[in-house]
Amino acid sequence: MNSEALFTRTSPLRLFILASIPGAVSMLASALYQTLDGVFVGRFLGETAFAALNLAMPFVIINFSLADLIGVGAAVPISVCLGRQERQAANNIFTCSCLMIVGTGVLMGGVLFTAAPWLIRLMGAQGEFAALAVQYMRVYALCSPVTTIIFAVDNYLRICGFIRGSMGLNLLMSGMSGLLEFLFLGVFGWGIWGAALATCSGMLLCALLAFLPFVRGAALLRFCKPRFHWSMLRQIVACGSPNFLNNIAGRITSILMNGLLVRMGGELAVSVYGILMFAEGFVQPLLYGMCDSLQPAVGYNWGAGLFSRVRAIERYCFLASGVLSLLAALVIALYPGQITKLFVPDAGEEILSVSVGALRLFALTYLTRWFSFAAQSYLLAIEKPLPAALISVSTALVFPVLLIGVLWPLGMTGIWMNFGGTALLAAGLSAILLLRLRQELRRPDETGE
């Protein structure tokens, strides 16, 4: 089925199922691999390596942030251009964005490799703890020019209607990365750098496979002679800024949290925070995969003036996000001990006690987190980057930092309560923004419907 038929003629419910389920499965595969990454490092290399991985991870994600900005930022105008039947403009944005991602991969990789020791020392880590974190970061930095593109090509495949192909590549990448990590750590006995190398190897192979339809001319989007211009660059930056700011702001918050926890409780506190992040890394990709996979369809219909279809698609997105989040909250609250031992199998009484309490407080996050997540995705898909960016930055940085001060007297308990408080504030902000935009969002279809 071609993109036009899929996005404009399929019923909203069927379109939601066709797009969101493969998207959620794709992100679930990624989430499972990220979970396995923590499990393998914790089991094969021990608690210090597990804590080092969690200390380094915010910087690794920042390394991919510019690629994510360009990939997501280009996907929205590409979808809208295709909805308006402006094929050449869509091809130009696609080509320019790919070149920009490779260039920023070189830049960010060089900065991260050079600054890694200084950044880890700044966090307060020393000795083996610091050395392992630097090793992990530097492998990602070296591979950055050839791996960061994987975060954009997934969007391009979905725009072209290759929804199952995108899902298949994500499953392959996760399976390959997990297999290689088991081989490198469990069989070859390599260090933490082997865990990073396994992931980068899986990313590289799948990025090469993903571009085959575009190189062979079998996709709706095609490479062309690039024509860079400021209006295109501004549009990409504007549409990609909410995700970019979320990544950057979220990692700044994680770095701040890790720095505080190193001083409050050392490796134990960082390990517990890492367990929470891995739990979030399982739930959030499902929400992201479901909402993000609908963005091409929403953007296409918005560009075509089919506003009633946009609203119908988004109703299903909000409903499914709420159900998924409530189930996640229930599972985390009921099985905190089992989740802890998944990552730290030899957890002593102290770490188990702290982690169980932290996870039960963390579970409250998903009672309201779904609403701001779906709202941000919706606003971004219909070219409303400023309110989407406001939700993003507030959720990732402003509210968490504000609550650090408010909850400071509670010590580490205040850190664990921060997540639920942030989600509640973000849901309130999202509701206010949607209400303020409701007249514009409810305009009638250009077709007269």
GUVOKE-750419 format. One record per residue (C-alpha): residue number from 1; x, y, z. Coordinates in steps of 0.2 Angstrom, whole numbers, m for minus. Example, Ala and Ser with C-alpha at 12.3 -4.5 7.8 and 13.67 -1.06 7.14 Angstrom:
GUVOKE-750419
(site 1, (62, m22, 39));
(site 2, (68, m5, 36));
This chain:
GUVOKE-750419
(site 1, (0, 0, 0));
(site 2, (7, 17, m5));
(site 3, (9, 32, 7));
(site 4, (m6, 42, 0));
(site 5, (m18, 27, 1));
(site 6, (m12, 22, 18));
(site 7, (m13, 39, 26));
(site 8, (m28, 47, 18));
(site 9, (m40, 32, 13));
(site 10, (m38, 20, 28));
(site 11, (m50, 21, 42));
(site 12, (m42, 30, 57));
(site 13, (m44, 15, 68));
(site 14, (m36, 3, 55));
(site 15, (m22, 16, 52));
(site 16, (m18, 18, 70));
(site 17, (m17, m1, 72));
(site 18, (m6, m3, 56));
(site 19, (6, 11, 61));
(site 20, (6, 11, 80));
(site 21, (8, m8, 83));
(site 22, (24, m10, 72));
(site 23, (31, 7, 79));
(site 24, (28, 0, 97));
(site 25, (36, m17, 93));
(site 26, (51, m8, 85));
(site 27, (53, 2, 100));
(site 28, (50, m13, 112));
(site 29, (64, m22, 103));
(site 30, (75, m7, 106));
(site 31, (69, m6, 124));
(site 32, (72, m25, 127));
(site 33, (90, m23, 120));
(site 34, (93, m8, 131));
(site 35, (87, m18, 146));
(site 36, (98, m33, 140));
(site 37, (113, m21, 139));
(site 38, (111, m17, 158));
(site 39, (108, m35, 162));
(site 40, (124, m41, 153));
(site 41, (135, m27, 160));
(site 42, (128, m30, 177));
(site 43, (130, m49, 177));
(site 44, (146, m51, 167));
(site 45, (156, m36, 173));
(site 46, (148, m32, 190));
(site 47, (141, m17, 200));
(site 48, (155, m5, 196));
(site 49, (153, m7, 178));
(site 50, (134, m6, 179));
(site 51, (136, 11, 188));
(site 52, (149, 17, 176));
(site 53, (137, 13, 161));
(site 54, (123, 23, 169));
(site 55, (135, 37, 173));
(site 56, (141, 38, 155));
(site 57, (124, 35, 146));
(site 58, (117, 53, 147));
(site 59, (133, 59, 137));
(site 60, (130, 45, 125));
(site 61, (112, 50, 122));
(site 62, (118, 68, 120));
(site 63, (130, 62, 106));
(site 64, (115, 56, 96));
(site 65, (105, 72, 100));
(site 66, (109, 82, 84));
(site 67, (105, 67, 73));
(site 68, (89, 65, 82));
(site 69, (85, 84, 80));
(site 70, (88, 83, 61));
(site 71, (80, 67, 58));
(site 72, (64, 71, 67));
(site 73, (65, 89, 61));
(site 74, (66, 84, 43));
(site 75, (52, 70, 45));
(site 76, (38, 83, 49));
(site 77, (41, 95, 34));
(site 78, (44, 80, 22));
(site 79, (27, 72, 27));
(site 80, (18, 89, 25));
(site 81, (26, 92, 8));
(site 82, (21, 75, 2));
(site 83, (3, 79, 8));
(site 84, (4, 94, m3));
(site 85, (11, 84, m17));
(site 86, (27, 94, m17));
(site 87, (39, 79, m21));
(site 88, (54, 88, m26));
(site 89, (54, 99, m10));
(site 90, (52, 83, 1));
(site 91, (67, 74, m9));
(site 92, (78, 89, m6));
(site 93, (74, 90, 13));
(site 94, (78, 71, 14));
(site 95, (95, 73, 5));
(site 96, (101, 88, 15));
(site 97, (96, 80, 31));
(site 98, (106, 64, 28));
(site 99, (121, 74, 24));
(site 100, (119, 85, 39));
(site 101, (117, 70, 51));
(site 102, (134, 63, 45));
(site 103, (143, 80, 47));
(site 104, (136, 82, 65));
(site 105, (141, 64, 69));
(site 106, (159, 68, 65));
(site 107, (158, 84, 75));
(site 108, (149, 77, 91));
(site 109, (160, 61, 90));
(site 110, (176, 71, 91));
(site 111, (170, 82, 105));
(site 112, (164, 68, 115));
(site 113, (180, 58, 113));
(site 114, (191, 72, 118));
(site 115, (180, 78, 133));
(site 116, (176, 61, 140));
(site 117, (189, 60, 154));
(site 118, (185, 78, 160));
(site 119, (166, 76, 159));
(site 120, (167, 60, 170));
(site 121, (179, 69, 183));
(site 122, (167, 83, 183));
(site 123, (153, 70, 189));
(site 124, (164, 66, 204));
(site 125, (169, 48, 198));
(site 126, (186, 42, 201));
(site 127, (197, 26, 199));
(site 128, (190, 11, 190));
(site 129, (173, 19, 191));
(site 130, (178, 34, 180));
(site 131, (190, 23, 169));
(site 132, (175, 12, 164));
(site 133, (164, 26, 160));
(site 134, (177, 34, 149));
(site 135, (179, 18, 139));
(site 136, (161, 16, 136));
(site 137, (159, 34, 130));
(site 138, (174, 34, 118));
(site 139, (168, 19, 108));
(site 140, (151, 28, 104));
(site 141, (161, 43, 100));
(site 142, (172, 34, 87));
(site 143, (157, 26, 79));
(site 144, (146, 42, 79));
(site 145, (149, 47, 61));
(site 146, (142, 30, 54));
(site 147, (129, 26, 67));
(site 148, (119, 41, 71));
(site 149, (110, 41, 55));
(site 150, (100, 25, 61));
(site 151, (89, 37, 72));
(site 152, (83, 47, 56));
(site 153, (81, 33, 43));
(site 154, (68, 25, 54));
(site 155, (57, 40, 51));
(site 156, (61, 41, 32));
(site 157, (56, 22, 30));
(site 158, (39, 25, 39));
(site 159, (35, 41, 28));
(site 160, (38, 30, 13));
(site 161, (25, 17, 19));
(site 162, (39, 4, 24));
(site 163, (31, 2, 42));
(site 164, (34, m17, 43));
(site 165, (52, m15, 35));
(site 166, (56, m2, 49));
(site 167, (50, m14, 62));
(site 168, (60, m28, 55));
(site 169, (76, m17, 55));
(site 170, (73, m12, 73));
(site 171, (71, m30, 78));
(site 172, (86, m36, 68));
(site 173, (97, m22, 76));
(site 174, (91, m26, 93));
(site 175, (94, m45, 91));
(site 176, (111, m42, 83));
(site 177, (117, m30, 96));
(site 178, (111, m42, 110));
(site 179, (119, m57, 102));
(site 180, (136, m48, 99));
(site 181, (136, m41, 117));
(site 182, (133, m59, 124));
(site 183, (147, m65, 113));
(site 184, (159, m50, 117));
(site 185, (156, m50, 136));
(site 186, (151, m68, 140));
(site 187, (162, m78, 128));
(site 188, (177, m67, 123));
(site 189, (177, m59, 141));
(site 190, (180, m41, 134));
(site 191, (177, m26, 145));
(site 192, (163, m13, 145));
(site 193, (170, m6, 129));
(site 194, (164, m22, 121));
(site 195, (146, m18, 126));
(site 196, (147, m1, 117));
(site 197, (155, m9, 102));
(site 198, (141, m22, 100));
(site 199, (128, m9, 100));
(site 200, (137, 2, 87));
(site 201, (140, m14, 76));
(site 202, (122, m18, 76));
(site 203, (117, 1, 72));
(site 204, (130, 2, 57));
(site 205, (124, m14, 48));
(site 206, (106, m10, 50));
(site 207, (109, 8, 44));
(site 208, (117, 1, 28));
(site 209, (102, m11, 25));
(site 210, (89, 3, 29));
(site 211, (96, 14, 15));
(site 212, (95, 1, 1));
(site 213, (77, 6, m4));
(site 214, (82, 24, m6));
(site 215, (98, 20, m16));
(site 216, (89, 8, m27));
(site 217, (75, 20, m31));
(site 218, (62, 9, m23));
(site 219, (56, 22, m11));
(site 220, (44, 37, m12));
(site 221, (59, 48, m6));
(site 222, (74, 49, m17));
(site 223, (91, 57, m16));
(site 224, (94, 72, m27));
(site 225, (106, 86, m29));
(site 226, (106, 95, m12));
(site 227, (100, 113, m11));
(site 228, (103, 120, 6));
(site 229, (93, 136, 11));
(site 230, (90, 145, 27));
(site 231, (71, 143, 27));
(site 232, (73, 124, 26));
(site 233, (86, 124, 39));
(site 234, (75, 135, 51));
(site 235, (60, 123, 48));
(site 236, (71, 107, 52));
(site 237, (78, 115, 68));
(site 238, (60, 122, 73));
(site 239, (52, 105, 70));
(site 240, (66, 95, 78));
(site 241, (69, 106, 93));
(site 242, (56, 98, 105));
(site 243, (64, 81, 103));
(site 244, (82, 89, 103));
(site 245, (78, 100, 119));
(site 246, (70, 85, 127));
(site 247, (86, 75, 124));
(site 248, (98, 88, 130));
(site 249, (87, 94, 144));
(site 250, (84, 77, 150));
(site 251, (102, 72, 149));
(site 252, (107, 88, 159));
(site 253, (94, 83, 172));
(site 254, (102, 65, 172));
(site 255, (119, 72, 174));
(site 256, (114, 83, 188));
(site 257, (104, 69, 197));
(site 258, (120, 57, 195));
(site 259, (131, 71, 202));
(site 260, (120, 73, 217));
(site 261, (118, 54, 219));
(site 262, (137, 51, 218));
(site 263, (139, 63, 233));
(site 264, (123, 57, 242));
(site 265, (126, 38, 241));
(site 266, (140, 34, 229));
(site 267, (139, 19, 217));
(site 268, (124, 12, 226));
(site 269, (114, 27, 223));
(site 270, (119, 29, 205));
(site 271, (115, 10, 202));
(site 272, (97, 13, 209));
(site 273, (95, 28, 198));
(site 274, (101, 17, 184));
(site 275, (88, 4, 188));
(site 276, (74, 17, 187));
(site 277, (81, 23, 170));
(site 278, (81, 6, 163));
(site 279, (63, 4, 169));
(site 280, (59, 20, 160));
(site 281, (69, 14, 145));
(site 282, (57, 0, 144));
(site 283, (41, 10, 145));
(site 284, (45, 26, 137));
(site 285, (51, 18, 120));
(site 286, (34, 10, 119));
(site 287, (25, 27, 121));
(site 288, (37, 35, 109));
(site 289, (36, 21, 96));
(site 290, (17, 22, 96));
(site 291, (15, 41, 95));
(site 292, (30, 44, 84));
(site 293, (25, 31, 71));
(site 294, (9, 41, 69));
(site 295, (17, 57, 65));
(site 296, (20, 54, 46));
(site 297, (1, 50, 45));
(site 298, (m4, 65, 55));
(site 299, (8, 77, 46));
(site 300, (2, 70, 29));
(site 301, (m17, 73, 33));
(site 302, (m13, 90, 41));
(site 303, (m4, 95, 25));
(site 304, (m18, 89, 14));
(site 305, (m31, 98, 25));
(site 306, (m40, 83, 32));
(site 307, (m41, 89, 49));
(site 308, (m55, 78, 55));
(site 309, (m44, 63, 51));
(site 310, (m30, 71, 61));
(site 311, (m41, 72, 77));
(site 312, (m48, 55, 74));
(site 313, (m31, 47, 74));
(site 314, (m25, 57, 89));
(site 315, (m40, 51, 99));
(site 316, (m34, 33, 98));
(site 317, (m16, 39, 102));
(site 318, (m21, 47, 118));
(site 319, (m32, 33, 123));
(site 320, (m19, 19, 120));
(site 321, (m5, 29, 128));
(site 322, (m16, 31, 144));
(site 323, (m19, 12, 145));
(site 324, (m1, 7, 142));
(site 325, (5, 19, 155));
(site 326, (m7, 13, 168));
(site 327, (m2, m5, 165));
(site 328, (16, 0, 167));
(site 329, (13, 9, 183));
(site 330, (5, m7, 190));
(site 331, (19, m19, 185));
(site 332, (33, m7, 192));
(site 333, (23, m5, 208));
(site 334, (20, m24, 210));
(site 335, (37, m31, 206));
(site 336, (50, m19, 212));
(site 337, (61, m33, 219));
(site 338, (61, m43, 204));
(site 339, (65, m28, 193));
(site 340, (80, m24, 204));
(site 341, (87, m42, 204));
(site 342, (86, m42, 185));
(site 343, (100, m29, 184));
(site 344, (109, m32, 201));
(site 345, (107, m51, 204));
(site 346, (118, m51, 219));
(site 347, (109, m36, 227));
(site 348, (112, m35, 245));
(site 349, (99, m30, 258));
(site 350, (104, m11, 257));
(site 351, (103, m9, 238));
(site 352, (87, m20, 237));
(site 353, (78, m9, 251));
(site 354, (83, 7, 243));
(site 355, (78, 1, 225));
(site 356, (61, m6, 230));
(site 357, (56, 10, 238));
(site 358, (62, 20, 224));
(site 359, (53, 10, 211));
(site 360, (37, 11, 220));
(site 361, (38, 30, 220));
(site 362, (44, 30, 202));
(site 363, (28, 20, 197));
(site 364, (17, 35, 201));
(site 365, (25, 44, 186));
(site 366, (15, 34, 173));
(site 367, (m2, 39, 181));
(site 368, (0, 55, 171));
(site 369, (16, 55, 160));
(site 370, (6, 48, 145));
(site 371, (m4, 64, 143));
(site 372, (10, 76, 140));
(site 373, (19, 63, 130));
(site 374, (4, 61, 118));
(site 375, (1, 80, 118));
(site 376, (19, 84, 113));
(site 377, (19, 72, 99));
(site 378, (2, 78, 92));
(site 379, (8, 96, 92));
(site 380, (25, 92, 84));
(site 381, (16, 82, 70));
(site 382, (5, 97, 66));
(site 383, (19, 110, 65));
(site 384, (17, 117, 82));
(site 385, (35, 116, 88));
(site 386, (34, 130, 101));
(site 387, (21, 123, 112));
(site 388, (29, 106, 109));
(site 389, (46, 112, 114));
(site 390, (38, 121, 130));
(site 391, (31, 104, 136));
(site 392, (48, 95, 131));
(site 393, (59, 107, 140));
(site 394, (48, 109, 155));
(site 395, (46, 90, 157));
(site 396, (65, 86, 155));
(site 397, (73, 101, 164));
(site 398, (62, 115, 172));
(site 399, (51, 104, 182));
(site 400, (64, 92, 188));
(site 401, (76, 105, 193));
(site 402, (62, 115, 202));
(site 403, (57, 99, 212));
(site 404, (75, 96, 216));
(site 405, (75, 112, 227));
(site 406, (57, 109, 233));
(site 407, (61, 91, 238));
(site 408, (79, 93, 244));
(site 409, (75, 91, 263));
(site 410, (69, 73, 259));
(site 411, (86, 68, 252));
(site 412, (87, 53, 240));
(site 413, (68, 50, 243));
(site 414, (65, 67, 236));
(site 415, (75, 62, 220));
(site 416, (64, 47, 218));
(site 417, (48, 57, 220));
(site 418, (54, 70, 207));
(site 419, (48, 59, 193));
(site 420, (30, 58, 198));
(site 421, (29, 76, 202));
(site 422, (37, 81, 186));
(site 423, (24, 70, 176));
(site 424, (9, 78, 185));
(site 425, (15, 96, 182));
(site 426, (19, 92, 164));
(site 427, (1, 85, 161));
(site 428, (m6, 101, 168));
(site 429, (4, 111, 157));
(site 430, (m1, 101, 142));
(site 431, (m19, 102, 146));
(site 432, (m17, 121, 147));
(site 433, (m8, 122, 130));
(site 434, (m21, 111, 121));
(site 435, (m35, 121, 128));
(site 436, (m27, 138, 122));
(site 437, (m25, 130, 105));
(site 438, (m42, 121, 104));
(site 439, (m50, 133, 91));
(site 440, (m36, 132, 79));
(site 441, (m35, 113, 81));
(site 442, (m53, 111, 78));
(site 443, (m54, 120, 61));
(site 444, (m65, 111, 48));
(site 445, (m57, 101, 33));
(site 446, (m53, 111, 18));
(site 447, (m63, 97, 9));
(site 448, (m78, 104, 17));
(site 449, (m80, 90, 30));
